[in-house]
Every structure is written in C-alpha cells, then in structure tokens.
Amino acid sequence: MSTTTSTPIASFAVTASATLLNRSRQSLPMGVSSGMRRVGAPQPLFFERGEGPYYFDADGHKLLDYTLAWGPLILGNSHPAVITAVTDQLARGFAFGAQHRGEIELAELVTSVVPGAERVIFSNTGSEAVQAALRLARSFTGRPLFIKFEGHYHGWFNNVLVSYRPQAGDAIEPLPTCGGQPPHEFADTRVVPWNDLPALERMLETHAGRVAAVLTEPLLANGGSCEPEPGFLQGVIELSRKHGAVSVFDEVITGFRLALGGAREYFSLQPDLSVYAKAMAAGFCVAAVAGRREIFDVLEDGRTIHAGTYNGNPVNLAAATATIRTLAQPGTFDHMHAHGRAVRQAIELAAARRGIPLVTSGSGPVFSVHFGLAERPRNYRDTLRADATRAAAFRLALLHNGIYTLPDGRWYVGAVHGPDELALAETAIEAAMAVV
Ligand SMILES: Cc1ncc(COP(=O)(O)O)c(C=O)c1O
C-alpha cells in the first residue's frame, strides 16, 4: 500500500492552500474547523486526498503522514477492510435511531479485547465520552468533584478544558484555557501535577468524601508524551479506590494504540472506567466508555441517562468493528512499536551527531520530540523548558522534505507505516536536522 515517488520537496509552495484559506476565512472563522488546526509555518494546508499513510495537498505535494489526522488514522486513509465494512453498511441503511446487531457485535468485541471491560456505551467523540464517564462516576458515587492533572486534555468542554496549557509562573490551580469558560463551570474540577502521588493523596484528603472521579491520560500524550513513573498509575487506581472515587483512564489516544487492549493491556492495569475514541474507528466518529459492570448499573436502574441521536450509528460502528478486527491481526502492535522506536532513534541519532540537545518520550505508536531538554519530561511543566523555536524549524524542515507532522512535536505511527516509509522518514529527518 505504501510506495512513494518524490521527496524531498525543494521549495514548499502553498499557493493553492493560501488561496483556499483566504476563501475559507470568508465563511469559516479562522478558516479552519478546529482551533488546533490554526497552525503557522507555513500555514494550514488543504488536502485533496489521502491514501494509506500519504496525503496529497492542494499544491500537488505528496506528504508522508505522521499525524494520522491527530490520531484516528491508525490504518491510514481508505483502508480496504474499512471501506468494505462501511459500504456494505451504507447499502443496508445509514441510521436507525434504534437497536441493531452491529452494536452488540462491537460491544462484544470491545469487552473481549479490553481487559476488565464488562460493559460499554457508545457515543461519537472523545469529548462527549469523557462527559459520559464523569456523569457515570458522579451518579455512581453521589459526589460532585473530580480531579484531573495539569497539561492533560480531555476534550473541549468547560469542566475539563482546565489547566491544559498553564504557563511556568502560574499556580497549580484550576485555570481556564480560553475565553467563554465561566468559573462556575469548572468549580467542581480540581487539578494536581501528574506523576505526583503525594499531591493526589493530599487533594483526595482535602476533599474527603466529595471526589467522584480521578481522570488521567495513562500516557500524557497531550502534554509531551510523558510516561507514567513506575507505580504511578497503579497508585492512581489504589488511591481512588481507597477514597471511594472512580478511577478513569482517558484512553482516547492510548486506546487501541499502545496495544489492542490499550493502556490497560500495555500497563497491565484495570481502572474502573476507560474512555476510547480516535484509533477505535480509524477515522470514523465512534467513542466509548468501558469498565466495571457495577458502575453501568446507574444506567440500568435509571439513576442517570446516556443519550445521543448518533450514538451507535451503524455506519460508524461498522468502521470500528472492521478497524479492531484488522488491528487484532498478529504482529500489528509489534510492528507499530518497532517502527516508532526506529523513527525515534533516527531523530535522536541525527541530533546527537550534530550536538543538538534533544530527547524523545512516549511509546512506539505515539511519541514526542523535545529540543533543548536533557532528560525526558516527567510532567507538563517540564515540557515548558523545551526549545519551541527549534521544534518549529524542525517541523517546517520536515515538511520541506515531504514529512507531515503535528505542530506540538508529537508523532503518530500507524499500521501502514512500512519499510519504505521508514526509509523516507530517516532521509528527511537527517536533512531536517541539518538545518535546525
Ligand atoms: C486524551 C483525549 N481525550 C479526549 C479528547 C477529545 O476527543 P475528541 O476530539 O474526539 O472530542 C482528546 C482529543 O484529542 C484526547 O486526546
């Protein structure tokens, strides 16, 4: 699926993308559909087509993609198994607003591959599913508060978009991330630094009997792909249990990526609930909350509700089932981890050869590059010391060499990144490192 033609691209023209951005701005604020896509250097690109791990932009560039559309495209674009599943379902109906076999099939698949997942509910985006998990936890415990960690992203809703990008001088306290976040909407959110069990314990003790949930990304993918220190995630689960709170892993990034069973399988841990989206459906809109049966009883007995017109949409669910079955083929995760390790190593060696200080952090299928750091970051605050200027120059130089990466230095590796792609990446990394 993955042979390529020409890279590097000597001069990276964005004439067509610039024209489209100007037109887009007339009707779309910022000219983009998600604030995260409002990047500079050189400007938001417009894509005409995607195939496997490649994008084709409006200016005729063929770009090797290590963004996976911010994570979902774990099988690349237009994977034949997903196309077949989706087109078969399209011919049998787009939506029912009622029950169908595909829901049972996917629920059985998820509960069979995710360790400790006894029940599952479906929604459409990670943001929604996080809210569903919080509601389940609050209804189950009868408590109002939840604890999140600094630098973690759990979607764009006001109660969780809190202390996501604080600055070095900011106190560690719940801080809004953007305008339009009135304090009462995050009054029940508490924030502690990550990889710091004593801080978590203090917060749980301060609010004894009032904390419904402790919510964490198991690998801090959104804050520099920081890795959990040995015992930290286990400690989160145990402290939550000790204080009667529900432990929630936000596996929107790690789910179906670190392993088929996500962080639960990768770290051999079972929190009370986990939230999934992104890689679960290879680019289609499916999210899920899975976990202990007892917690889902609050839906069975009517203590609370979970709703949504598009929940369990048959077309999206068909994509998810095909994705998980494809990912379940032997060797898939070993392959992604090996490819990710090789790319990381290429970056580290290219930097070391030139005396450029740099570290990488994360896991094979999702990792981050930090210029200017001597040690892997432990938490979000450590990443603030990285050299953002050099990182931006590297990203731009990679683009000039045919490689498309995310603006925050995070790389996503998918199942369709093969040896050809690795060779392209290694050449581009070498060329880009030479000019930063
Ligand atoms: C860990 C995590 N949680 C939640 C979300 C929100 O998911 P969505 O963008 O599908 O609403 C994201 C999105 O990037 C995420 O990375």
PDBQT file of the ligand as one rigid body, heavy atoms in Angstrom, charges set to zero:
ROOT
HETATM    1  C1  LIG A 501      -6.923  12.223  25.670  1.00  0.00    +0.000 C 
HETATM    2  C2  LIG A 501      -8.034  12.904  24.931  1.00  0.00    +0.000 A 
HETATM    3  N1  LIG A 501      -9.247  12.941  25.482  1.00  0.00    +0.000 NA
HETATM    4  C3  LIG A 501     -10.300  13.500  24.853  1.00  0.00    +0.000 A 
HETATM    5  C4  LIG A 501     -10.151  14.076  23.628  1.00  0.00    +0.000 A 
HETATM    6  C5  LIG A 501     -11.321  14.697  22.925  1.00  0.00    +0.000 C 
HETATM    7  O1  LIG A 501     -11.686  13.881  21.855  1.00  0.00    +0.000 OA
HETATM    8  P1  LIG A 501     -12.484  14.491  20.611  1.00  0.00    +0.000 P 
HETATM    9  O2  LIG A 501     -11.548  15.432  19.920  1.00  0.00    +0.000 OA
HETATM   10  O3  LIG A 501     -12.843  13.276  19.805  1.00  0.00    +0.000 OA
HETATM   11  O4  LIG A 501     -13.670  15.180  21.168  1.00  0.00    +0.000 OA
HETATM   12  C6  LIG A 501      -8.893  14.068  23.004  1.00  0.00    +0.000 A 
HETATM   13  C7  LIG A 501      -8.686  14.690  21.697  1.00  0.00    +0.000 C 
HETATM   14  O5  LIG A 501      -7.600  14.890  21.213  1.00  0.00    +0.000 OA
HETATM   15  C8  LIG A 501      -7.804  13.469  23.677  1.00  0.00    +0.000 A 
HETATM   16  O6  LIG A 501      -6.581  13.436  23.148  1.00  0.00    +0.000 OA
ENDROOT
TORSDOF 0
